[in-house]
Amino acid sequence: MTDPIRSHTDAGSAEPAAPHTSAVGAADTARPTSLSAIIRGRRSVRHYQSRPVPRELVEQILDAATWAPSPHGAQPWRFVVLTRPEVKARLADAMGADWQRNLEMDGQDAATVAIRLQKSRQRLLEAPVLVLLCLYLEDLDRYPDVQRQMAEETMAVQSLGAAAQNMLLTAYSLGLDMGWMCAPLFCPDIVVTALDLPRTLKPHALLTLGYAARDPKRRSRRPLSQLIIRYD
Ligand SMILES: Cc1cc2nc3c(=O)[nH]c(=O)nc-3n(C[C@H](O)[C@H](O)[C@H](O)COP(=O)(O)O)c2cc1C
């Protein structure tokens, strides 16, 4: 039997309106100002122009993250901003070596592994800015039991997602774009070592930032009717 919660078909799903698309060349950076158009216009970008991003815009994007809701207002996240090619390369090499081990363990052939590693490395080096989003749990409440402690940490992760979305939307509204890479979540210790970060930081996501090289293909969305399980 089909699980009504899990089933997904693209047929009939509403494609979000892409407010600005360009047929050729670099993506159009004129952006909408209404919140709903910004939410629908944001997209994951994986290829960037080499054009640098002014620090003041990067800080505007990070500042938006600070306004996200968080458990007890603790803001349990920290940002590591990388722009220098040699540092980005060091991170890419360290994460790449770990990913290679995992892909080989999965039984992928050498040629496929080499292509995937090369693409991932290129993605990190091509993006003018990388924002490593880390969880920082030191200010959270402490509980004697595992259940409450786990709930506390889950709240911190939920809040990290809210902070990330604030950044993605702000970047988009400023004519920039971002992309989310989950790689650090799979090798947090390697990332901490490669970047010589404090052990209290738990790397969760790498957000690429820059001016899109081209408009990416849009992902469709499930219709709302599939997602509302009950509305009494
Ligand atoms: C927690 C999380 C992890 C993700 N990890 C990756 C990733 O490792 N690589 C990638 O290309 N996109 C990643 N994405 C982006 C999703 O693929 C993307 O958001 C989704 O396909 C919808 O497309 P859109 O963002 O363009 O609307 C991630 C998104 C989230 C929220």
The ligand as a Gaussian input file, in Angstrom:
#p B3LYP/6-31G(d) Opt

LIG

0 1
 C       20.433000      19.697000       5.331000
 C       20.664000      19.864000       3.853000
 C       21.743000      19.249000       3.259000
 C       22.000000      19.438000       1.898000
 N       23.142000      18.891000       1.365000
 C       23.428000      19.116000       0.071000
 C       24.651000      18.621000      -0.470000
 O       25.461000      18.010000       0.213000
 N       24.899000      18.864000      -1.777000
 C       24.025000      19.565000      -2.566000
 O       24.311000      19.765000      -3.751000
 N       22.873000      20.078000      -2.074000
 C       22.563000      19.867000      -0.774000
 N       21.409000      20.401000      -0.243000
 C       20.528000      21.225000      -1.082000
 C       19.293000      20.450000      -1.557000
 O       19.671000      19.488000      -2.493000
 C       18.303000      21.453000      -2.148000
 O       17.917000      22.378000      -1.159000
 C       17.044000      20.749000      -2.665000
 O       17.368000      19.920000      -3.752000
 C       15.971000      21.750000      -3.126000
 O       16.489000      22.605000      -4.132000
 P       16.508000      24.186000      -3.939000
 O       17.328000      24.495000      -2.729000
 O       17.147000      24.718000      -5.222000
 O       15.091000      24.632000      -3.799000
 C       21.125000      20.227000       1.107000
 C       20.024000      20.837000       1.724000
 C       19.802000      20.672000       3.070000
 C       18.639000      21.404000       3.731000

